[in-house]
């Protein structure tokens, strides 16, 4: 489970401005944290198919946000991918 403190730290690293909580960069960063935590959970509990379905949905949602960001602003997309270590 992603704690509020961990979520805030993740958001602060990728914010565009001080009150930014919903930009694509922030959403991708938060989703990446959730995906990492859920992946470690699924390594321990292989038969948890309900959580696996949620993981697949989160990965698809992150991919959608990344495609949008790549289409709208290639420079911000490249910096985010480099910062988060994706791809």
C-alpha positions in Angstrom: 0.0 0.0 0.0 1.3 3.4 -1.0 1.5 5.6 2.1 0.5 9.3 2.0 4.0 10.4 2.9 5.6 8.3 0.2 3.0 9.6 -2.3 3.8 13.2 -1.4 7.6 12.6 -1.8 7.0 11.1 -5.2 4.7 14.0 -6.2 7.3 16.6 -5.0 10.0 15.1 -7.2 7.9 15.4 -10.4 5.8 18.5 -9.9 5.8 21.2 -12.5 4.8 23.9 -10.0 4.1 24.0 -6.3 0.4 23.0 -6.3 0.7 20.5 -9.1 -1.1 17.2 -8.2 -2.7 16.1 -11.4 -0.4 16.6 -14.3 0.6 13.6 -16.4 4.1 13.6 -14.9 2.8 13.3 -11.4 0.2 10.7 -12.3 2.8 8.6 -14.0 5.2 8.8 -11.1 2.5 7.8 -8.5 1.4 5.0 -10.8 5.0 3.8 -11.1 5.3 3.7 -7.3 2.1 1.7 -7.0 3.1 -0.7 -9.7 6.5 -1.3 -8.0 4.8 -2.1 -4.7 2.2 -4.3 -6.3 4.8 -6.2 -8.3 6.7 -7.0 -5.1 3.4 -8.2 -3.5 2.7 -10.5 -6.5 6.2 -12.0 -6.3 5.2 -13.2 -2.8 1.6 -14.1 -3.6 1.6 -15.6 -7.1 -2.1 -16.7 -7.0 -3.5 -13.3 -6.1 -5.3 -12.9 -9.4 -7.5 -9.9 -8.3 -4.4 -7.9 -7.5 -2.8 -9.0 -10.8 -5.8 -7.6 -12.7 -5.4 -4.3 -10.9 -1.7 -4.3 -11.8 -2.5 -4.8 -15.4 -5.0 -1.9 -15.3 -2.4 0.4 -13.7 0.2 -0.4 -16.3 -2.3 0.3 -19.1 -3.3 3.6 -17.4 0.4 4.6 -17.1 1.0 3.7 -20.7 -2.0 5.9 -21.7 -0.6 8.9 -19.7 2.9 8.4 -21.2 1.5 8.3 -24.8 -0.5 11.5 -24.1 2.6 13.2 -22.7 4.8 12.1 -25.6 2.2 13.4 -28.1 1.8 16.8 -26.3 5.3 17.6 -25.1 8.2 15.4 -26.2 10.8 17.1 -24.0 8.8 16.7 -20.8 8.2 13.0 -21.8 11.9 12.3 -22.3 12.9 14.0 -19.0 10.2 12.0 -17.1 11.2 8.7 -18.7 14.8 9.4 -17.8 13.9 10.5 -14.2 11.8 7.4 -13.5 14.0 5.0 -15.3 11.2 3.7 -17.6 11.8 1.9 -20.9 
